[in-house]
């Protein structure tokens, strides 16, 4: 066999491998193609978590159940994620059983779907995957949506005790800021928020009375982890992206944003795709930037309330 | 029937040409916006709504005045038709959006307003204002398409009224609205019950109108005249308004014409140093909520512009396009009416379209309260104008 044939055969082999990889479910991501082929599978439970109200109702992927992030996935009185009992009831109603494959998707680049995935992981729900590219990719590929809602056959999932090793608290982040523990810290907000030029993006209510970032944090805006079509970049690209700022998996990582939801997207990339040890700090800047006495790096020097 | 255009006068042909050009422009714009499906739909539904309310003279003040002064009922019967069929259409959509009405979730986006004194006061002020100005906001818009340029005095006054509303908002909200409930009839009565009760009320109202009405039989017309020239029978307008309202809710949002005006007013207001920077609870309220304008093209902005264009396209072949300027002595009345409407629409979070039409169709108690109070205000305004 000539070298040329060898190369072309190897090439074909790689092509076959890549194309078949894209049509099977990976451990944590499913492609739009895979999902469309497996919609009829009773083991696949599809759940939409969209930011904007009315999106699901006006057209969703067939068979999907809707979870409302601001009532279903949180404690509506104290600032915390949903409690175990309520969440278990919700999942059973959505037809989730212990042998289900749960596929999450949502609008605006899966922000809240990824946040959902983080909560599913905390409660140790097995086989949870994200639809790569979310709603926007599905819609861009002109795949069908439906407005029909079908009540799922109740499932039998039993949740485990919450695994809080996936979550970082203010105390943990403060230890990192004061160099008492050796963690990588990734701030996924915009450059302007990171540098302290602004307190929060335009139009949002949740503010902090100090601008800047946690000392020692590196800035990798969440959007740099996605390709043009909204899906995650390849594992290799992601590895390079984060290694360039010193996040290479050699030590555990904490990610944060403003309220903890977009950072879940980066948490997913680092934890699920790259397999690093990562925690999401869901208190994020609205907690840290409002805390009294904590160290802050404010490059821009913007002063709260100043004129 | 052969092409009617052959029998048309030169004048009519020119009018038709403008209408067809306008239709082509609207079509092209909708095609251009095809990747922004909601904008494209808003444009087409706005044009259709403008066309229909021009052809059927769906003007809340005019049809009420017709009844008060001449016992003419067909306009009001058209409104009742729209409400009845809209209720049916909305319930059909609700069955999909919220399969079980009793779980405590409200259907997304439906205009289910809070029941408070602010609603009562706002709706009454709105009714008074529309009587003074001679038409409500949606009618001002479609009559702009008929060349009634007095609307160019009323609309800025509406913006001013909104501005006043914004200044009062925080105290009104905290005093009257913060704890007030949003009552959705299907949650109380179930879908069947809500539909039955409301259709019965509408049927009773229709029976009253039949009892007291003294309508003259409309003049006979050719098919061409019936479609393009004379006013449509009330039920035709009513049916089509209900269809547009249902489709609009299914695809984008309930019909409303004040969201864009409110957001323009808020953007203008934010230039003033004394303008409040926060509006407590405003983003949690249902209705034509008023956000700060961020994009040039919003769904509601496109809807309103297309509404005027659709009404213009309808008015031309009908011979209803008659440019007129307001008389100087009418200015105080028009300005006062506009301010009252803007102020009332801010407190009630919408107008005759957003709260009355879209609210009752959505089975919101707030819609019915708006209907009552707005009618009372309208009657008071009509009475004042007789003095």
Contacts between the chains, C-beta under 8 A, distances in Angstrom:
chain1	res1	chain2	res2	distance
A	53	B	108	4.7
A	53	B	109	7.0
A	54	B	108	3.4
A	54	B	109	4.8
A	54	B	253	7.8
A	57	B	96	7.3
A	57	B	97	4.3
A	57	B	98	8.0
A	57	B	107	7.5
A	57	B	108	5.1
A	58	B	108	7.9
A	58	B	250	7.1
A	58	B	251	6.7
A	68	B	105	8.0
A	147	B	96	5.1
A	147	B	97	7.9
A	147	B	250	7.7
A	148	B	96	6.7
A	149	B	96	6.4
A	149	B	99	5.5
A	151	B	99	7.0
A	202	B	294	7.9
A	203	B	292	7.4
A	203	B	294	7.0
A	205	B	283	7.9
